[in-house]
C-alpha cells in the first residue's frame, strides 16, 4: 500500500537551473503605467512554464521570481 501512495506524491522539482537559463522571462515590476495587464503577464508565465516542462504546482514560484521588488511588496 505504501508503494501506491508513494507513486502519487509530488516529486520535488529543482527550479534553479531552469530559472538561471530563462534570461528573457516576463518581468512584472508593479508599475501599472509600464507593466502589461496582469492577465497577459500570467499567460506569458504559463506559456514559458509549459515550454520548459515546469510542473503546474511550481508556476507561482516562477511568477514570484519574475516580479520586481515593488510588485512583491503588494
C-alpha positions in Angstrom: 0.0 0.0 0.0 2.9 2.4 0.8 4.2 2.0 -2.8 0.9 3.1 -4.2 0.9 6.2 -2.0 4.5 7.0 -2.9 3.6 6.9 -6.6 1.1 9.8 -6.1 3.4 12.0 -4.1 4.6 15.1 -5.9 8.3 14.8 -6.6 10.4 17.9 -5.8 11.3 20.0 -8.9 14.6 21.9 -8.9 13.7 25.3 -10.4 17.0 27.0 -10.0 18.7 25.6 -13.2 15.6 26.4 -15.3 15.4 29.9 -13.9 19.1 30.5 -14.5 18.7 29.6 -18.2 15.4 31.6 -18.6 17.0 35.0 -19.1 14.2 36.7 -21.1 11.3 36.0 -18.7 8.4 38.4 -18.5 9.1 40.9 -15.7 6.3 42.5 -13.7 7.6 45.5 -11.8 4.4 46.7 -10.2 4.2 49.9 -12.3 0.7 50.0 -13.8 1.7 52.6 -16.4 4.5 50.4 -17.8 3.6 46.8 -17.0 1.4 44.7 -19.2 -2.0 43.7 -17.8 -1.7 41.1 -15.1 -3.7 38.5 -17.1 -1.3 39.0 -20.1 1.8 38.6 -17.9 0.4 35.5 -16.2 -0.3 34.0 -19.7 3.4 34.6 -20.6 4.5 32.9 -17.4 2.2 30.0 -18.1 3.4 29.6 -21.7 7.1 29.7 -20.5 6.4 27.1 -17.8 4.7 24.8 -20.3 7.5 25.2 -22.8 10.1 24.4 -20.1 8.1 21.4 -18.7 7.7 23.1 -15.2 5.0 21.4 -13.1 1.9 23.5 -12.6 2.4 23.4 -8.8 5.6 25.4 -9.3 4.2 28.1 -11.5 3.6 30.5 -8.6 7.3 30.3 -7.7 8.2 31.2 -11.3 5.9 34.2 -11.2 7.4 35.4 -7.9 10.9 35.1 -9.5 9.9 37.4 -12.3 8.3 40.0 -10.1 10.1 43.2 -9.2 10.5 44.5 -5.6 7.6 46.9 -5.9 5.3 44.2 -7.1 6.4 41.8 -4.4 5.6 44.3 -1.7 2.0 44.5 -2.7 
